[in-house]
Amino acid sequence: MTDHNLGATQPPLRIGGRCVAALLREQIPVLTRQVLARLVIELPVYAQLPTEEVGGDIADIVGHNLRTFADVLQRRQPVTDEQLAAQRDSAAQRAEEGVPLDAILSAYQIGVAMAWSELTAGAGPADLPDVLATAGQVLAFERRVLSAVSAAYLEVRQILGSEEHGGRHALLTALVAGEALDKFAHHNGPRPAPRYVVLHLTLAPHPDEVGGGAVAGVAARRKVRRVRAVLDRFAGEPALTALDSSGGTALVPAGAPPPWPTLTDLVGRAADAAGCAITAAAAVVPPPQVPAAVAQTAEIVALVRRTGRRPGLYRLADVLLDYQLSRPSDALPGLAELLAPLDHKPDLLHTLDTFLRHELNRRATAAALHVHPNTVDYRLRRITQLTGLSPTRPTDLPQLNAALVARGGGPKPPPEHPPSGCDEQATDPRPHRLPG
């Protein structure tokens, strides 16, 4: 007879007339909330974690741990490695976020202790045999959980500590530098792919990063980890990444070139997972073309942000005219000079830029600038008077667009100041801010 069968034939553990496994399952929702509240009070690092994480990932693993313990009590058998997979994954995530190991182990001990208190609250003298048997299960469960969590945490920390010298980092460095890849053909680490999706990513701050401090650091690492996870799943193997909280470069291995809608969806899923807006550019190239693609995608993203386009994925074809106009040429200074009369009139430059971005819609422009449509009309007339080019005349639009790009992708927003009358300096005290 197997140990499992032996466990299955034993009577259920009872304390205070209640089956302990059933009692624990019944109390899991309440216990989870109580454990979270105590973690935040007693362990400072948990108080500094993003609220989203405490109410999401941490709550999920607390509930999962209690359910696993209830299963152990019902079977009266030790917890299995398979049952501890979620705990190991959670420990690995906390390791990547920099949560100290002692805080994680204390959290598990608090959860087990609170479960024990709940189970034994109604114990009487007649329950001593089952109390002792339950205590044995508690101690064995806690030992196995803490051992599994510690091992998973330390493994990830070791990998993170040596990642700079690992094969993926070396391959990434070689690809970006355009070095020969012969040395990677026969080693045990990652090998060059036939093609790479070269991505340059700019990550907007997650809401939990805004406040600064420890919570911001955890939120930033969590954001980057989630982006990497999406890229890894897409490739079916680890992507080569050099990312921090503001973004960076990723080389995603690929066989056949992925369709552009598929890449657009990839960036969208990464943004959803990270909980922040992502502006990206992509190119699919063989290894020898990676250095040029890295430089070009970075330039495309910079151009997209300068010209106020929305977050999302872009390729060279999407910004072809602006890209060409931003190249050094003899014509560039002349184009920029077309708007020189507006150099000291930021309200007019900002209005022109906003008007063009809103497809010549004066009401939409007024709404974006928080001014009356008549103010927009007045400013457009002043632009025409000063430059000789009319934003409402179709033949002048190409020159105005080109001039804005030649000046670096559009003007900066005007300085904040109170309305001062009806001249071109009059503007809303809260001007519309351009992305980037």
C-alpha positions in Angstrom: 0.0 0.0 0.0 1.4 3.4 -1.0 1.9 6.3 1.4 -0.8 8.2 -0.5 -3.3 5.4 0.1 -2.3 5.3 3.8 -3.0 9.0 4.0 -6.4 8.7 2.2 -7.6 6.0 4.8 -6.9 8.2 7.8 -9.8 10.0 9.4 -10.0 13.8 8.9 -8.3 16.0 11.5 -10.9 17.7 13.7 -10.5 20.4 16.2 -13.4 21.8 18.2 -15.7 19.5 16.3 -14.8 21.0 12.9 -12.8 19.4 10.1 -9.6 21.5 10.0 -9.3 21.3 6.2 -12.9 22.4 5.6 -12.6 25.2 8.2 -9.4 26.5 6.6 -10.9 26.6 3.1 -14.0 28.4 4.5 -11.8 31.1 6.1 -9.4 31.7 3.1 -11.0 34.9 1.9 -11.0 36.5 5.4 -7.6 35.1 6.3 -6.1 36.4 3.1 -7.3 40.0 3.9 -6.0 39.6 7.5 -2.6 38.4 6.5 -2.2 41.2 3.9 -3.1 43.8 6.6 -0.6 42.3 9.0 2.2 42.2 6.4 1.7 45.8 5.6 1.9 46.7 9.3 4.8 44.5 10.4 7.0 44.3 7.3 8.0 47.8 6.0 8.9 46.5 2.5 5.4 45.3 2.0 4.0 48.7 3.0 6.2 50.2 0.3 5.0 47.8 -2.5 2.6 49.2 -5.0 -1.0 48.9 -3.9 -1.7 47.1 -7.2 0.9 44.4 -6.3 -0.3 43.9 -2.7 -3.9 43.5 -3.8 -3.0 41.4 -6.8 0.1 39.2 -6.9 0.7 39.1 -3.1 -3.0 38.4 -2.3 -3.0 35.7 -5.0 0.0 33.9 -3.5 -1.3 34.2 0.1 -4.6 32.6 -1.0 -2.9 29.9 -3.0 -0.7 29.1 -0.1 -3.7 28.7 2.2 -5.5 26.5 -0.3 -2.4 24.3 -0.6 -2.2 24.0 3.1 -5.8 23.0 3.3 -5.1 20.2 0.7 -2.2 19.0 2.8 -4.4 18.8 5.9 -7.1 16.9 4.1 -4.7 14.3 2.6 -2.5 14.3 5.7 0.5 14.0 3.4 3.5 16.2 2.8 3.2 19.0 0.2 4.6 18.0 -3.2 7.0 19.9 -5.4 4.2 20.4 -8.0 2.0 22.0 -5.4 4.8 24.5 -4.6 5.3 25.7 -8.2 3.4 28.9 -7.7 5.3 29.7 -4.5 8.6 29.3 -6.3 7.4 31.5 -9.2 6.3 34.2 -6.7 9.7 34.1 -4.9 11.5 34.4 -8.3 9.4 37.5 -9.1 10.1 39.1 -5.7 13.8 38.4 -6.2 13.7 40.3 -9.5 12.0 43.2 -7.8 14.6 43.3 -5.1 12.3 42.4 -2.2 14.6 41.1 0.6 14.5 37.3 1.3 14.0 37.7 5.0 10.8 39.7 4.4 9.5 37.0 2.1 10.2 34.3 4.6 8.6 36.3 7.4 5.5 36.8 5.3 5.1 33.0 4.8 5.6 32.5 8.6 3.0 35.1 9.4 0.5 33.4 7.1 1.1 30.0 8.5 0.9 31.3 12.1 -2.4 33.0 11.5 -3.8 29.9 9.9 -2.7 27.9 12.9 -4.4 30.3 15.3 -7.6 30.1 13.3 -7.6 26.3 13.3 -6.9 25.9 17.0 -9.2 28.7 18.3 -11.9 26.2 19.4 -9.6 23.5 20.7 -10.5 21.6 23.9 -8.7 18.9 26.0 -10.3 16.1 23.9 -8.8 17.6 20.7 -5.2 17.1 21.9 -4.3 14.2 19.5 -5.6 16.0 16.5 -4.0 19.3 17.6 -0.7 17.5 17.8 -1.2 15.9 14.4 -2.2 19.2 12.9 0.9 20.8 14.5 3.1 18.2 12.8 1.5 19.0 9.5 2.0 22.7 10.0 5.7 22.4 10.8 6.3 20.0 7.9 4.4 22.3 5.5 6.2 25.4 6.7 9.6 23.7 6.4 9.0 22.6 2.8 7.6 26.0 1.7 10.4 28.0 3.2 13.0 25.7 1.6 11.4 25.9 -1.8 10.9 29.7 -1.7 14.5 30.3 -0.5 16.0 28.1 -3.2 13.9 29.8 -6.0 14.8 33.2 -4.7 18.5 32.6 -4.4 18.7 31.0 -7.8 17.2 34.1 -9.4 19.5 36.4 -7.5 22.5 34.3 -8.6 21.4 34.5 -12.2 20.8 38.3 -11.9 24.2 38.7 -10.3 26.0 36.9 -13.1 23.8 38.0 -16.0 26.3 40.7 -17.2 28.8 38.0 -17.9 26.4 35.4 -19.2 25.9 34.2 -22.8 22.9 36.4 -23.6 24.6 39.6 -22.6 27.7 38.6 -24.6 25.6 37.8 -27.7 23.6 41.0 -27.4 26.8 43.1 -27.1 28.3 41.3 -30.1 25.2 41.8 -32.2 24.9 45.5 -31.4 28.6 46.1 -32.0 28.6 44.3 -35.3 31.2 41.8 -34.1 31.9 38.4 -35.7 29.5 35.8 -34.3 31.6 32.7 -35.0 32.4 32.1 -31.3 28.7 31.7 -30.6 28.1 29.0 -33.1 29.3 26.0 -31.0 29.0 27.1 -27.4 26.5 26.0 -24.8 24.8 29.3 -24.5 22.4 31.1 -26.9 23.2 31.1 -30.6 22.5 33.8 -33.1 19.1 33.6 -34.7 18.5 33.9 -38.5 16.8 37.2 -37.9 16.0 39.6 -35.1 13.1 41.9 -34.4 15.0 45.0 -33.4 12.9 47.0 -31.0 13.7 50.3 -29.4 11.2 50.9 -26.6 10.4 54.0 -24.5 8.4 53.1 -21.4 6.3 55.8 -19.8 6.3 55.8 -15.9 3.9 53.4 -14.2 1.6 55.3 -11.9 3.3 53.8 -8.9 6.7 55.2 -10.0 5.5 58.8 -9.7 5.8 59.1 -5.9 9.5 58.1 -5.8 11.1 56.1 -3.0 11.2 52.4 -2.5 7.7 51.8 -4.0 8.8 53.5 -7.2 11.9 51.3 -7.5 9.8 48.1 -7.1 7.2 49.3 -9.6 9.9 50.1 -12.1 11.6 46.7 -11.8 8.2 45.0 -12.0 7.3 47.0 -15.2 10.6 46.0 -16.9 10.1 42.3 -15.9 6.6 42.2 -17.3 7.8 43.7 -20.6 10.6 41.1 -20.8 8.1 38.3 -20.1 5.9 39.3 -23.0 8.9 39.4 -25.3 10.1 36.1 -24.1 6.8 34.4 -24.7 6.6 35.9 -28.2 10.0 34.5 -29.2 9.5 31.1 -27.4 12.9 31.8 -25.8 14.6 34.6 -23.8 14.9 37.8 -25.8 18.2 39.7 -25.7 17.4 42.9 -23.8 19.0 46.0 -22.4 16.1 47.6 -20.7 15.6 49.9 -17.7 12.6 51.7 -16.4 12.7 54.3 -19.2 13.1 51.7 -22.0 16.0 50.5 -24.2 16.8 48.0 -26.8 15.4 44.4 -27.3 16.5 41.9 -29.9 13.7 39.3 -30.3 14.8 36.1 -32.1 12.7 35.3 -35.2 12.7 32.8 -38.1 10.5 34.2 -40.8 9.7 38.0 -40.5 6.6 38.4 -38.4 3.7 40.3 -40.0 3.6 44.0 -38.9 0.2 43.6 -37.2 1.6 40.8 -35.1 4.4 43.1 -33.9 2.0 45.9 -33.3 0.0 43.5 -31.1 3.1 42.5 -29.3 3.9 46.1 -28.3 0.3 46.5 -27.2 0.4 43.4 -25.0 3.7 44.6 -23.5 2.1 48.0 -22.7 -0.9 46.3 -21.1 1.3 43.9 -19.1 3.5 46.8 -17.9 0.6 49.1 -17.1 2.2 52.0 -19.0 2.3 53.6 -22.4 5.0 52.3 -24.8 6.4 54.1 -27.8 8.4 51.8 -30.0 10.0 51.3 -33.4 10.9 48.0 -35.0 12.8 46.6 -37.9 13.3 42.9 -38.8 16.8 42.2 -40.0 19.5 39.5 -40.2 22.4 39.7 -37.6 24.8 41.8 -39.8 22.2 44.6 -40.0 21.4 44.8 -36.3 23.8 47.7 -35.5 22.2 49.9 -38.2 18.7 48.9 -37.2 19.4 49.7 -33.5 20.5 53.2 -34.4 17.6 53.7 -36.8 14.9 52.5 -34.5 16.2 54.7 -31.7 16.1 57.7 -34.0 12.6 56.9 -35.2 11.3 56.8 -31.6 13.0 60.1 -30.8 11.4 61.6 -33.9 8.0 60.2 -33.0 8.2 61.6 -29.6 9.4 65.0 -30.8 6.5 65.3 -33.2 3.9 64.4 -30.6 2.6 61.2 -32.1 0.7 58.8 -30.0 2.3 55.8 -28.2 2.5 52.6 -30.2 4.7 50.8 -32.7 6.3 52.7 -35.7 8.5 51.8 -38.6 10.5 54.0 -40.9 7.6 54.1 -43.5 5.4 55.8 -40.9 7.7 58.8 -40.4 9.4 58.8 -43.8 9.0 62.4 -44.7 9.8 63.7 -41.2 12.8 61.3 -41.1 14.2 62.6 -44.4 13.6 66.2 -43.4 15.5 65.7 -40.2 18.6 64.6 -42.2 21.4 67.2 -42.5 21.1 69.0 -45.8 21.6 72.4 -47.3 17.8 73.0 -47.3 17.3 72.3 -43.6 18.3 75.7 -42.3 16.2 77.4 -44.9 13.1 75.4 -43.9 13.7 76.2 -40.2 14.1 79.9 -41.0 10.5 80.0 -42.4 9.2 80.1 -38.8 11.9 82.4 -37.4 9.4 85.3 -37.0 7.7 83.2 -34.4 10.8 82.5 -32.3 9.8 84.9 -29.6 6.1 84.1 -29.8 5.7 80.6 -28.2 1.9 80.8 -28.2 1.8 81.1 -31.9 4.2 78.3 -32.5 2.3 76.1 -30.1 -1.0 77.0 -31.8 0.4 76.2 -35.3 1.7 72.9 -34.1 -1.6 72.0 -32.4 -3.7 73.1 -35.4 -1.7 70.9 -37.8 -1.9 67.9 -35.4 -5.6 68.3 -35.1 -6.0 68.2 -38.9 -6.9 71.9 -39.3 -9.9 71.6 -37.0 -10.1 74.9 -35.2 -12.6 73.7 -32.5 -10.5 70.7 -31.6 -7.4 73.0 -31.5 -9.2 75.4 -29.2 -10.2 72.5 -26.9 -6.7 71.2 -26.8 -5.3 74.7 -26.0 -8.2 75.5 -23.6 -9.0 78.7 -25.4 -11.9 80.1 -27.4 -12.0 79.2 -31.1 -11.9 83.0 -31.9 -8.5 83.0 -30.2 -7.3 80.3 -32.5 -8.5 82.3 -35.5 -6.7 85.4 -34.3 -3.4 83.5 -33.8 -3.6 81.8 -37.2 -4.0 85.3 -38.8 -1.0 86.5 -36.8 1.1 83.6 -38.1 0.2 84.5 -41.6 1.0 88.1 -41.1 4.4 87.3 -39.6 5.5 84.4 -41.8 3.6 85.0 -45.1 2.4 81.4 -44.8 -1.2 80.5 -44.0 -2.1 77.4 -42.0 -5.5 77.5 -43.8 -4.1 77.6 -47.3 -3.5 74.1 -48.7 -0.5 75.2 -50.8 1.3 76.5 -47.7 0.8 73.4 -45.5 3.7 71.3 -46.8 6.1 74.1 -46.1 4.7 74.7 -42.6 4.9 71.0 -41.7 8.5 70.8 -43.1 9.5 73.9 -41.2 8.3 72.5 -37.9 10.1 69.2 -38.5 13.3 71.1 -39.5 13.2 73.0 -36.2 13.3 69.7 -34.3 9.8 68.3 -34.5 7.7 71.3 -33.3 7.9 73.9 -30.6 8.0 73.5 -26.9 4.7 74.4 -25.1 4.5 78.0 -24.2 5.4 79.1 -20.7 2.6 79.2 -18.2 1.3 82.7 -17.4 -2.0 84.3 -16.8 -4.0 85.8 -19.7 -2.8 89.3 -20.5 -5.3 90.5 -23.0 -6.2 89.8 -26.6 -2.8 89.7 -28.3 -0.9 86.6 -29.2 0.5 86.2 -25.7 -3.0 85.5 -24.3 -3.3 81.9 -23.5 -4.8 79.5 -21.0 -2.8 79.3 -17.7 -2.8 75.5 -18.2 -1.4 75.1 -21.8 -1.8 71.8 -23.6 1.4 69.8 -23.1 2.9 67.9 -26.0 4.0 64.3 -25.4 7.8 64.0 -25.1 
